[in-house]
Amino acid sequence: MVSPVLSFEETMALLTPVSGPRADLPAEIEVAIIGAGTAGLTAANLLGHMGVKVVLVERNARTSDLPRAIAVDDEYMRLLDRLGLGPDLDGHISKPFGVHFTSPLGFALVAVPGFITPNGFGNRNAVSQPMFEKILLQGVQRFAHVHCRFGASVTQIAQDKDGVTITLADKDGQPQTIRAKYVFACDGARSFVRQHLGIPFEGASLDQPHLVVDLAEVGDQAGFSRFICNPRRPLNAVLGPYGGRRLEFMLLPGDDHATIASDESIRMLVDKHTPYKGMPLKIIRRAIYGLAERMAARLQQDRVFLLGDAAHIMPPFGAQGMNTGARDGANLAWKIAGVLSGTLPVTALATYDLERREHIRQTIDYSVRIGKLANIRFWPLAVLRDACFALVNLSPAVRRYFAEMRYLPKPVIKDGLLVHDTGMANSPVGRLLPRWLLRTPDGQQTDIDAETDLQWALIGVNIPRDALTAFATNVPWMQLSPRLISISSSLEYGYDFEFDRSRAGPLFDALRGHIIILRPDNVVAGVAMTKDFAAVSDALAIKLYKRNEA
Protein backbone atom coordinates (compact mmCIF):
# COMPACT_ATOMS: atom_id res chain seq x y z
CA MET A 1 0.00 0.00 0.00
CA VAL A 2 1.44 3.36 -1.04
CA SER A 3 1.49 6.28 1.35
CA PRO A 4 -1.66 8.38 1.68
CA VAL A 5 -1.66 12.12 0.99
CA LEU A 6 -1.03 13.83 4.32
CA SER A 7 -1.21 17.43 5.42
CA PHE A 8 1.92 19.36 6.29
CA GLU A 9 1.20 18.99 10.00
CA GLU A 10 0.58 15.23 9.69
CA THR A 11 3.76 14.78 7.67
CA MET A 12 5.90 16.73 10.14
CA ALA A 13 4.54 14.73 13.06
CA LEU A 14 5.24 11.48 11.27
CA LEU A 15 8.82 12.44 10.40
CA THR A 16 9.83 13.57 13.88
CA PRO A 17 13.06 11.68 14.78
CA VAL A 18 12.97 9.34 17.74
CA SER A 19 15.51 9.07 20.53
CA GLY A 20 17.54 5.94 20.08
CA PRO A 21 17.83 3.34 22.82
CA ARG A 22 20.75 3.42 25.26
CA ALA A 23 20.75 -0.17 26.52
CA ASP A 24 23.60 -1.53 28.60
CA LEU A 25 26.07 -3.19 26.28
CA PRO A 26 27.68 -6.59 26.80
CA ALA A 27 31.44 -6.57 27.21
CA GLU A 28 31.84 -9.12 24.39
CA ILE A 29 29.89 -9.41 21.18
CA GLU A 30 30.19 -11.07 17.79
CA VAL A 31 29.72 -8.03 15.51
CA ALA A 32 29.83 -4.33 16.35
CA ILE A 33 28.12 -2.06 13.82
CA ILE A 34 29.30 1.55 13.97
CA GLY A 35 26.66 3.89 12.59
CA ALA A 36 22.88 3.57 12.61
CA GLY A 37 22.04 5.08 9.25
CA THR A 38 20.26 3.01 6.63
CA ALA A 39 23.33 0.86 5.87
CA GLY A 40 24.01 0.08 9.53
CA LEU A 41 20.37 -0.55 10.38
CA THR A 42 19.90 -2.82 7.36
CA ALA A 43 23.03 -4.81 8.27
CA ALA A 44 21.78 -5.09 11.87
CA ASN A 45 18.45 -6.47 10.65
CA LEU A 46 20.26 -8.99 8.45
CA LEU A 47 22.60 -10.19 11.19
CA GLY A 48 19.77 -10.24 13.72
CA HIS A 49 17.72 -12.41 11.39
CA MET A 50 20.68 -14.78 11.08
CA GLY A 51 21.10 -15.09 14.84
CA VAL A 52 24.34 -13.12 15.14
CA LYS A 53 24.95 -11.24 18.41
CA VAL A 54 25.29 -7.56 17.53
CA VAL A 55 25.99 -4.19 19.13
CA LEU A 56 24.77 -1.21 17.09
CA VAL A 57 26.44 2.09 18.06
CA GLU A 58 25.32 5.53 16.86
CA ARG A 59 26.95 8.81 17.89
CA ASN A 60 23.71 10.82 17.49
CA ALA A 61 21.06 10.59 20.18
CA ARG A 62 18.22 10.37 17.62
CA THR A 63 17.46 8.94 14.23
CA SER A 64 18.01 11.19 11.21
CA ASP A 65 15.92 14.27 10.43
CA LEU A 66 17.72 15.33 7.23
CA PRO A 67 16.62 15.03 3.57
CA ARG A 68 19.19 12.51 2.49
CA ALA A 69 18.41 9.37 0.49
CA ILE A 70 14.90 9.00 -0.90
CA ALA A 71 14.77 6.22 -3.52
CA VAL A 72 14.43 2.54 -2.62
CA ASP A 73 14.81 0.30 -5.67
CA ASP A 74 13.30 -3.07 -6.48
CA GLU A 75 16.28 -5.00 -5.13
CA TYR A 76 16.26 -3.19 -1.76
CA MET A 77 12.48 -3.57 -1.48
CA ARG A 78 12.89 -7.28 -2.07
CA LEU A 79 15.52 -7.52 0.67
CA LEU A 80 13.28 -5.65 3.11
CA ASP A 81 10.44 -8.01 2.28
CA ARG A 82 12.71 -11.00 2.97
CA LEU A 83 13.50 -9.46 6.36
CA GLY A 84 9.81 -9.26 7.19
CA LEU A 85 9.75 -5.44 7.01
CA GLY A 86 7.54 -5.15 3.94
CA PRO A 87 4.30 -4.73 5.93
CA ASP A 88 5.94 -2.03 8.08
CA LEU A 89 6.60 0.01 4.93
CA ASP A 90 2.95 -0.05 3.88
CA GLY A 91 1.65 3.50 3.88
CA HIS A 92 5.13 5.02 3.95
CA ILE A 93 6.34 4.67 0.37
CA SER A 94 5.25 6.39 -2.81
CA LYS A 95 3.81 4.62 -5.80
CA PRO A 96 6.53 3.34 -8.15
CA PHE A 97 8.01 6.29 -9.97
CA GLY A 98 10.07 6.81 -13.08
CA VAL A 99 12.03 9.80 -14.30
CA HIS A 100 11.58 12.25 -17.17
CA PHE A 101 14.70 14.11 -18.24
CA THR A 102 13.24 17.20 -19.88
CA SER A 103 14.86 19.56 -22.37
CA PRO A 104 14.45 23.31 -21.77
CA LEU A 105 12.48 23.16 -25.04
CA GLY A 106 9.87 21.04 -23.25
CA PHE A 107 10.30 17.58 -24.77
CA ALA A 108 11.47 14.48 -22.91
CA LEU A 109 15.08 13.51 -23.54
CA VAL A 110 14.47 10.24 -21.68
CA ALA A 111 11.15 9.02 -20.28
CA VAL A 112 11.24 6.16 -17.79
CA PRO A 113 7.84 5.15 -16.37
CA GLY A 114 7.17 3.87 -12.91
CA PHE A 115 6.43 0.15 -13.09
CA ILE A 116 6.25 -3.07 -11.11
CA THR A 117 9.24 -5.27 -11.89
CA PRO A 118 9.01 -9.05 -12.46
CA ASN A 119 10.03 -9.43 -8.80
CA GLY A 120 6.77 -7.77 -7.77
CA PHE A 121 8.13 -4.45 -6.46
CA GLY A 122 8.31 -0.92 -7.82
CA ASN A 123 11.31 -0.04 -9.95
CA ARG A 124 11.78 2.99 -7.68
CA ASN A 125 9.84 3.86 -4.55
CA ALA A 126 10.24 7.11 -2.60
CA VAL A 127 10.56 6.97 1.16
CA SER A 128 11.42 9.65 3.70
CA GLN A 129 14.72 8.75 5.35
CA PRO A 130 13.60 9.92 8.83
CA MET A 131 10.61 7.54 8.68
CA PHE A 132 12.62 4.80 6.99
CA GLU A 133 15.24 4.81 9.75
CA LYS A 134 12.51 4.53 12.39
CA ILE A 135 11.06 1.50 10.60
CA LEU A 136 14.49 -0.13 10.32
CA LEU A 137 15.20 0.59 14.00
CA GLN A 138 11.90 -1.02 14.99
CA GLY A 139 12.96 -4.03 12.94
CA VAL A 140 16.27 -4.27 14.80
CA GLN A 141 14.46 -4.19 18.13
CA ARG A 142 12.72 -7.48 17.29
CA PHE A 143 15.94 -9.29 18.15
CA ALA A 144 16.94 -9.70 21.80
CA HIS A 145 20.52 -10.50 20.70
CA VAL A 146 20.91 -7.09 18.98
CA HIS A 147 21.85 -4.31 21.43
CA CYS A 148 21.60 -0.61 20.51
CA ARG A 149 23.42 2.36 21.96
CA PHE A 150 22.61 5.83 20.63
CA GLY A 151 24.50 8.91 21.79
CA ALA A 152 27.87 7.14 22.01
CA SER A 153 30.92 7.86 19.86
CA VAL A 154 33.75 5.53 18.95
CA THR A 155 37.02 7.03 20.12
CA GLN A 156 39.43 4.17 19.45
CA ILE A 157 39.64 0.84 17.63
CA ALA A 158 42.41 -1.68 18.15
CA GLN A 159 42.66 -5.02 16.33
CA ASP A 160 44.51 -8.18 17.21
CA LYS A 161 44.45 -11.76 15.94
CA ASP A 162 41.38 -12.67 18.02
CA GLY A 163 39.14 -9.63 17.72
CA VAL A 164 38.62 -5.88 17.91
CA THR A 165 38.59 -3.68 21.02
CA ILE A 166 36.30 -0.66 20.66
CA THR A 167 36.34 2.29 23.05
CA LEU A 168 33.14 4.33 23.32
CA ALA A 169 32.36 7.63 25.00
CA ASP A 170 28.85 8.96 25.66
CA LYS A 171 27.90 12.65 25.76
CA ASP A 172 29.18 12.89 29.33
CA GLY A 173 32.54 11.48 28.29
CA GLN A 174 32.08 8.23 30.16
CA PRO A 175 34.25 5.61 28.42
CA GLN A 176 33.25 2.00 27.83
CA THR A 177 35.15 -0.78 26.15
CA ILE A 178 33.54 -3.61 24.23
CA ARG A 179 35.13 -6.54 22.47
CA ALA A 180 33.88 -7.77 19.09
CA LYS A 181 34.92 -10.50 16.71
CA TYR A 182 34.25 -8.21 13.73
CA VAL A 183 33.29 -4.60 13.04
CA PHE A 184 31.03 -3.16 10.35
CA ALA A 185 31.94 0.51 9.82
CA CYS A 186 28.75 2.20 8.60
CA ASP A 187 29.62 5.63 9.98
CA GLY A 188 29.19 7.70 6.84
CA ALA A 189 31.26 9.64 4.38
CA ARG A 190 33.43 11.16 7.12
CA SER A 191 33.92 7.75 8.70
CA PHE A 192 36.02 7.88 11.85
CA VAL A 193 36.77 4.18 11.46
CA ARG A 194 38.04 4.50 7.89
CA GLN A 195 40.23 7.45 8.79
CA HIS A 196 41.46 5.79 11.99
CA LEU A 197 42.57 2.78 9.93
CA GLY A 198 44.31 5.02 7.39
CA ILE A 199 42.29 3.72 4.43
CA PRO A 200 42.40 6.22 1.52
CA PHE A 201 39.04 7.48 0.24
CA GLU A 202 39.88 7.71 -3.43
CA GLY A 203 38.02 9.92 -5.88
CA ALA A 204 37.10 13.59 -6.13
CA SER A 205 34.63 16.23 -5.05
CA LEU A 206 32.27 17.39 -7.79
CA ASP A 207 31.67 21.03 -8.54
CA GLN A 208 27.89 20.54 -8.31
CA PRO A 209 26.59 21.55 -4.85
CA HIS A 210 22.82 21.28 -4.50
CA LEU A 211 20.10 22.79 -2.35
CA VAL A 212 17.70 20.01 -1.34
CA VAL A 213 14.18 20.98 -0.23
CA ASP A 214 11.47 18.53 0.86
CA LEU A 215 7.93 19.84 0.39
CA ALA A 216 4.57 18.63 1.65
CA GLU A 217 1.14 19.01 0.03
CA VAL A 218 2.35 19.26 -3.58
CA GLY A 219 -0.45 18.85 -6.09
CA ASP A 220 1.91 17.34 -8.67
CA GLN A 221 1.60 13.60 -8.08
CA ALA A 222 2.60 12.46 -11.57
CA GLY A 223 4.39 9.14 -11.27
CA PHE A 224 7.82 10.34 -12.26
CA SER A 225 10.67 12.56 -11.17
CA ARG A 226 10.95 15.74 -13.26
CA PHE A 227 14.62 16.28 -14.13
CA ILE A 228 14.59 19.69 -15.77
CA CYS A 229 17.84 19.90 -17.72
CA ASN A 230 17.90 23.68 -18.08
CA PRO A 231 21.40 25.20 -18.27
CA ARG A 232 20.15 28.27 -16.38
CA ARG A 233 19.45 26.19 -13.23
CA PRO A 234 19.31 22.39 -13.52
CA LEU A 235 16.94 20.82 -11.00
CA ASN A 236 15.16 17.62 -10.11
CA ALA A 237 11.65 17.41 -8.66
CA VAL A 238 11.42 13.92 -7.17
CA LEU A 239 8.12 12.28 -6.26
CA GLY A 240 7.99 11.78 -2.50
CA PRO A 241 5.78 9.93 -0.03
CA TYR A 242 2.73 11.45 1.72
CA GLY A 243 1.90 13.64 -1.29
CA GLY A 244 5.18 15.54 -1.26
CA ARG A 245 8.03 16.35 -3.62
CA ARG A 246 11.76 16.81 -3.20
CA LEU A 247 13.35 19.68 -5.10
CA GLU A 248 17.08 19.47 -5.82
CA PHE A 249 18.43 22.77 -7.19
CA MET A 250 21.94 22.91 -8.59
CA LEU A 251 23.77 25.83 -7.01
CA LEU A 252 25.64 28.25 -9.25
CA PRO A 253 29.03 29.88 -8.64
CA GLY A 254 27.49 33.19 -7.56
CA ASP A 255 25.01 31.75 -5.06
CA ASP A 256 25.42 32.70 -1.42
CA HIS A 257 25.22 29.42 0.50
CA ALA A 258 24.39 31.28 3.70
CA THR A 259 21.12 32.68 2.31
CA ILE A 260 20.09 30.38 -0.54
CA ALA A 261 18.19 28.05 1.83
CA SER A 262 16.06 30.88 3.29
CA ASP A 263 12.28 30.90 2.79
CA GLU A 264 12.55 33.92 0.49
CA SER A 265 15.24 32.35 -1.67
CA ILE A 266 13.40 29.03 -1.96
CA ARG A 267 10.24 30.93 -2.96
CA MET A 268 12.17 32.69 -5.72
CA LEU A 269 13.79 29.48 -6.96
CA VAL A 270 10.48 27.63 -7.08
CA ASP A 271 8.70 30.42 -8.96
CA LYS A 272 11.50 30.94 -11.46
CA HIS A 273 12.62 27.39 -12.23
CA THR A 274 9.87 24.88 -11.44
CA PRO A 275 6.32 24.14 -12.65
CA TYR A 276 5.06 25.09 -9.16
CA LYS A 277 5.02 28.88 -9.47
CA GLY A 278 2.77 30.46 -6.84
CA MET A 279 2.12 27.18 -5.05
CA PRO A 280 2.02 27.49 -1.23
CA LEU A 281 5.32 26.13 0.09
CA LYS A 282 5.11 23.70 3.00
CA ILE A 283 8.81 23.07 3.69
CA ILE A 284 9.61 19.93 5.66
CA ARG A 285 13.40 19.87 5.46
CA ARG A 286 16.13 21.84 3.69
CA ALA A 287 19.89 21.31 3.37
CA ILE A 288 22.85 22.08 1.13
CA TYR A 289 24.97 19.17 0.01
CA GLY A 290 28.30 19.04 -1.73
CA LEU A 291 28.64 16.10 -4.10
CA ALA A 292 31.52 13.72 -4.62
CA GLU A 293 32.42 10.36 -6.12
CA ARG A 294 34.72 8.31 -3.91
CA MET A 295 35.44 4.72 -2.97
CA ALA A 296 37.66 3.32 -0.24
CA ALA A 297 40.95 1.84 -1.44
CA ARG A 298 39.94 -1.37 0.36
CA LEU A 299 36.65 -2.46 1.89
CA GLN A 300 38.26 -4.70 4.49
CA GLN A 301 41.15 -4.31 6.88
CA ASP A 302 41.59 -7.50 8.85
CA ARG A 303 38.45 -7.74 11.04
CA VAL A 304 36.93 -4.39 10.05
CA PHE A 305 34.67 -3.92 7.01
CA LEU A 306 33.44 -0.71 5.40
CA LEU A 307 29.81 -0.48 4.24
CA GLY A 308 27.55 2.25 2.85
CA ASP A 309 28.86 5.81 2.69
CA ALA A 310 31.91 4.83 4.73
CA ALA A 311 32.91 2.68 1.75
CA HIS A 312 31.63 4.73 -1.19
CA ILE A 313 29.78 7.92 -2.03
CA MET A 314 28.23 8.98 -5.31
CA PRO A 315 26.09 11.83 -6.61
CA PRO A 316 22.33 11.25 -6.18
CA PHE A 317 21.38 11.44 -9.85
CA GLY A 318 21.30 7.65 -10.32
CA ALA A 319 19.28 7.18 -7.10
CA GLN A 320 21.60 4.36 -6.04
CA GLY A 321 23.51 5.55 -2.96
CA MET A 322 21.29 4.01 -0.27
CA ASN A 323 20.61 0.94 -2.41
CA THR A 324 24.32 0.31 -2.86
CA GLY A 325 24.78 0.31 0.92
CA ALA A 326 22.03 -2.29 1.25
CA ARG A 327 23.83 -4.51 -1.27
CA ASP A 328 26.97 -4.27 0.87
CA GLY A 329 25.11 -5.65 3.88
CA ALA A 330 23.41 -8.38 1.87
CA ASN A 331 26.76 -9.57 0.50
CA LEU A 332 28.63 -9.55 3.81
CA ALA A 333 26.12 -10.56 6.50
CA TRP A 334 25.74 -14.23 5.53
CA LYS A 335 29.50 -14.66 5.19
CA ILE A 336 30.11 -13.28 8.68
CA ALA A 337 27.30 -15.46 10.04
CA GLY A 338 28.86 -18.52 8.37
CA VAL A 339 32.31 -17.81 9.77
CA LEU A 340 30.95 -17.22 13.27
CA SER A 341 28.95 -20.47 13.16
CA GLY A 342 31.96 -22.44 11.89
CA THR A 343 30.31 -23.43 8.60
CA LEU A 344 32.56 -21.16 6.51
CA PRO A 345 36.30 -20.51 6.81
CA VAL A 346 37.55 -17.04 7.58
CA THR A 347 38.97 -16.83 4.03
CA ALA A 348 35.39 -16.42 2.76
CA LEU A 349 35.39 -12.88 4.15
CA ALA A 350 38.05 -11.77 1.67
CA THR A 351 35.47 -12.11 -1.11
CA TYR A 352 33.46 -9.12 0.17
CA ASP A 353 35.77 -6.62 -1.53
CA LEU A 354 36.28 -8.93 -4.51
CA GLU A 355 32.56 -9.32 -5.17
CA ARG A 356 31.41 -5.78 -4.44
CA ARG A 357 34.11 -3.51 -5.87
CA GLU A 358 33.37 -3.74 -9.59
CA HIS A 359 29.65 -3.09 -9.26
CA ILE A 360 30.21 -0.20 -6.84
CA ARG A 361 32.61 1.36 -9.34
CA GLN A 362 30.12 0.90 -12.19
CA THR A 363 27.34 2.45 -10.13
CA ILE A 364 29.45 5.46 -9.16
CA ASP A 365 30.46 6.02 -12.78
CA TYR A 366 26.83 5.70 -13.90
CA SER A 367 25.68 8.26 -11.32
CA VAL A 368 28.40 10.69 -12.40
CA ARG A 369 27.46 10.30 -16.08
CA ILE A 370 23.78 11.00 -15.35
CA GLY A 371 24.76 14.16 -13.48
CA LYS A 372 27.05 15.37 -16.22
CA LEU A 373 24.33 14.95 -18.86
CA ALA A 374 21.55 16.50 -16.80
CA ASN A 375 23.55 19.39 -15.35
CA ILE A 376 25.14 20.81 -18.49
CA ARG A 377 25.35 24.61 -18.11
CA PHE A 378 26.99 25.48 -21.45
CA TRP A 379 24.14 26.23 -23.85
CA PRO A 380 25.75 24.97 -27.10
CA LEU A 381 26.60 21.66 -25.43
CA ALA A 382 23.06 21.41 -24.02
CA VAL A 383 21.59 21.96 -27.49
CA LEU A 384 23.86 19.22 -28.88
CA ARG A 385 22.78 16.86 -26.08
CA ASP A 386 19.10 17.53 -26.77
CA ALA A 387 19.52 17.04 -30.50
CA CYS A 388 21.28 13.71 -29.99
CA PHE A 389 18.55 12.41 -27.68
CA ALA A 390 15.82 13.62 -30.03
CA LEU A 391 17.49 11.65 -32.82
CA VAL A 392 18.06 8.38 -30.94
CA ASN A 393 14.53 8.49 -29.49
CA LEU A 394 13.21 7.99 -33.01
CA SER A 395 14.14 4.33 -32.54
CA PRO A 396 11.52 2.22 -30.67
CA ALA A 397 14.32 -0.08 -29.49
CA VAL A 398 16.14 2.84 -27.86
CA ARG A 399 12.95 4.06 -26.20
CA ARG A 400 12.37 0.55 -24.77
CA TYR A 401 15.99 0.43 -23.59
CA PHE A 402 15.45 3.58 -21.52
CA ALA A 403 11.89 2.74 -20.42
CA GLU A 404 12.99 -0.64 -19.04
CA MET A 405 15.98 0.93 -17.25
CA ARG A 406 18.42 -1.38 -18.98
CA TYR A 407 21.05 1.36 -18.73
CA LEU A 408 21.32 0.78 -14.97
CA PRO A 409 24.39 -1.33 -14.06
CA LYS A 410 23.22 -4.74 -12.91
CA PRO A 411 24.92 -6.46 -9.96
CA VAL A 412 26.84 -9.30 -11.60
CA ILE A 413 29.56 -11.12 -9.66
CA LYS A 414 32.33 -12.38 -11.92
CA ASP A 415 34.63 -13.89 -9.31
CA GLY A 416 34.13 -15.00 -5.73
CA LEU A 417 32.14 -17.70 -3.97
CA LEU A 418 30.54 -19.14 -7.08
CA VAL A 419 31.30 -21.34 -10.07
CA HIS A 420 30.74 -19.95 -13.55
CA ASP A 421 29.67 -22.65 -15.97
CA THR A 422 30.73 -22.62 -19.59
CA GLY A 423 27.98 -24.58 -21.29
CA MET A 424 24.93 -22.36 -20.81
CA ALA A 425 24.07 -19.26 -22.77
CA ASN A 426 22.93 -16.29 -20.66
CA SER A 427 23.93 -18.10 -17.49
CA PRO A 428 22.34 -16.80 -14.27
CA VAL A 429 25.49 -17.54 -12.24
CA GLY A 430 26.63 -14.44 -10.38
CA ARG A 431 23.22 -12.82 -10.75
CA LEU A 432 20.21 -12.56 -8.48
CA LEU A 433 17.66 -15.31 -9.01
CA PRO A 434 14.28 -13.79 -9.90
CA ARG A 435 11.60 -13.89 -7.23
CA TRP A 436 9.73 -16.82 -8.70
CA LEU A 437 6.13 -17.27 -7.63
CA LEU A 438 5.30 -20.83 -6.60
CA ARG A 439 2.25 -22.87 -5.68
CA THR A 440 2.15 -25.62 -3.10
CA PRO A 441 0.45 -28.97 -3.85
CA ASP A 442 -2.65 -27.72 -1.99
CA GLY A 443 -2.83 -24.59 -4.17
CA GLN A 444 -1.35 -22.04 -1.75
CA GLN A 445 0.82 -19.32 -3.26
CA THR A 446 4.34 -18.69 -2.02
CA ASP A 447 7.59 -17.49 -3.58
CA ILE A 448 11.21 -18.59 -3.77
CA ASP A 449 12.34 -15.94 -1.25
CA ALA A 450 9.95 -17.18 1.43
CA GLU A 451 11.13 -20.76 0.92
CA THR A 452 14.86 -20.02 1.01
CA ASP A 453 14.62 -17.53 3.94
CA LEU A 454 18.13 -16.06 3.54
CA GLN A 455 19.74 -19.51 3.60
CA TRP A 456 21.64 -21.66 1.13
CA ALA A 457 19.41 -23.69 -1.17
CA LEU A 458 19.54 -26.43 -3.79
CA ILE A 459 16.74 -25.88 -6.27
CA GLY A 460 15.81 -28.66 -8.66
CA VAL A 461 13.96 -27.44 -11.75
CA ASN A 462 11.78 -30.29 -13.02
CA ILE A 463 13.83 -32.64 -10.84
CA PRO A 464 11.69 -34.68 -8.39
CA ARG A 465 12.30 -34.24 -4.67
CA ASP A 466 13.63 -37.79 -4.22
CA ALA A 467 16.22 -37.29 -6.96
CA LEU A 468 17.23 -33.89 -5.55
CA THR A 469 17.66 -35.41 -2.09
CA ALA A 470 19.91 -38.12 -3.55
CA PHE A 471 22.15 -35.49 -5.14
CA ALA A 472 22.27 -33.53 -1.89
CA THR A 473 23.68 -36.47 0.07
CA ASN A 474 26.96 -36.11 -1.82
CA VAL A 475 27.31 -32.34 -1.49
CA PRO A 476 30.80 -31.66 -0.06
CA TRP A 477 29.56 -28.45 1.59
CA MET A 478 26.53 -30.00 3.28
CA GLN A 479 27.53 -28.38 6.59
CA LEU A 480 25.91 -25.22 5.18
CA SER A 481 22.57 -27.08 5.49
CA PRO A 482 21.07 -25.98 2.18
CA ARG A 483 17.32 -26.05 1.83
CA LEU A 484 16.08 -28.50 -0.81
CA ILE A 485 13.41 -27.14 -3.14
CA SER A 486 11.96 -29.13 -6.03
CA ILE A 487 9.92 -27.17 -8.57
CA SER A 488 7.92 -28.52 -11.52
CA SER A 489 6.56 -26.77 -14.58
CA SER A 490 3.18 -28.35 -13.89
CA LEU A 491 1.74 -29.72 -10.67
CA GLU A 492 2.94 -33.31 -10.41
CA TYR A 493 3.43 -35.80 -7.61
CA GLY A 494 6.92 -35.82 -6.12
CA TYR A 495 7.57 -32.08 -6.33
CA ASP A 496 7.45 -29.45 -3.59
CA PHE A 497 6.11 -26.62 -5.74
CA GLU A 498 4.70 -25.70 -9.11
CA PHE A 499 6.09 -22.72 -10.96
CA ASP A 500 3.50 -19.96 -11.23
CA ARG A 501 3.52 -18.47 -14.71
CA SER A 502 1.65 -15.33 -13.76
CA ARG A 503 5.06 -13.68 -14.03
CA ALA A 504 7.40 -14.11 -16.97
CA GLY A 505 9.46 -17.27 -16.72
CA PRO A 506 11.94 -17.58 -19.62
CA LEU A 507 14.79 -18.33 -17.22
CA PHE A 508 12.78 -21.09 -15.56
CA ASP A 509 12.21 -22.74 -18.95
CA ALA A 510 15.92 -22.52 -19.77
CA LEU A 511 16.80 -24.18 -16.45
CA ARG A 512 14.62 -27.27 -16.78
CA GLY A 513 16.60 -30.31 -15.76
CA HIS A 514 19.16 -28.18 -13.88
CA ILE A 515 20.06 -27.88 -10.21
CA ILE A 516 20.58 -24.33 -8.97
CA ILE A 517 22.93 -23.62 -6.06
CA LEU A 518 21.60 -20.46 -4.42
CA ARG A 519 23.47 -18.39 -1.85
CA PRO A 520 21.75 -16.69 1.11
CA ASP A 521 21.99 -13.32 -0.67
CA ASN A 522 19.92 -14.74 -3.55
CA VAL A 523 22.92 -14.85 -5.89
CA VAL A 524 23.18 -17.97 -8.04
CA ALA A 525 26.42 -19.69 -7.02
CA GLY A 526 26.25 -22.47 -9.60
CA VAL A 527 24.01 -24.20 -12.13
CA ALA A 528 24.41 -27.68 -13.57
CA MET A 529 22.57 -30.44 -15.36
CA THR A 530 22.30 -33.52 -13.15
CA LYS A 531 25.18 -35.23 -14.97
CA ASP A 532 27.49 -32.28 -14.22
CA PHE A 533 26.27 -31.43 -10.73
CA ALA A 534 29.00 -33.29 -8.83
CA ALA A 535 31.75 -31.44 -10.70
CA VAL A 536 30.14 -28.03 -10.12
CA SER A 537 29.48 -28.85 -6.46
CA ASP A 538 33.09 -29.95 -5.95
CA ALA A 539 34.36 -26.79 -7.65
CA LEU A 540 32.23 -24.66 -5.35
CA ALA A 541 33.59 -26.52 -2.32
CA ILE A 542 37.10 -25.58 -3.44
CA LYS A 543 36.03 -21.95 -3.68
CA LEU A 544 34.40 -22.07 -0.26
CA TYR A 545 37.05 -23.95 1.70
CA LYS A 546 40.36 -23.94 -0.19
CA ARG A 547 40.47 -20.48 -1.70
CA ASN A 548 44.03 -19.78 -0.57
CA GLU A 549 45.45 -23.06 -1.81
CA ALA A 550 47.55 -22.87 -4.95
Summary of the structure (lengths in Angstrom):
residues: 550
radius of gyration: 24.2
end to end distance: 53.0
largest distance: 73.1
contacts: 1847
relative contact order: 0.12
helix: 32%
strand: 28%
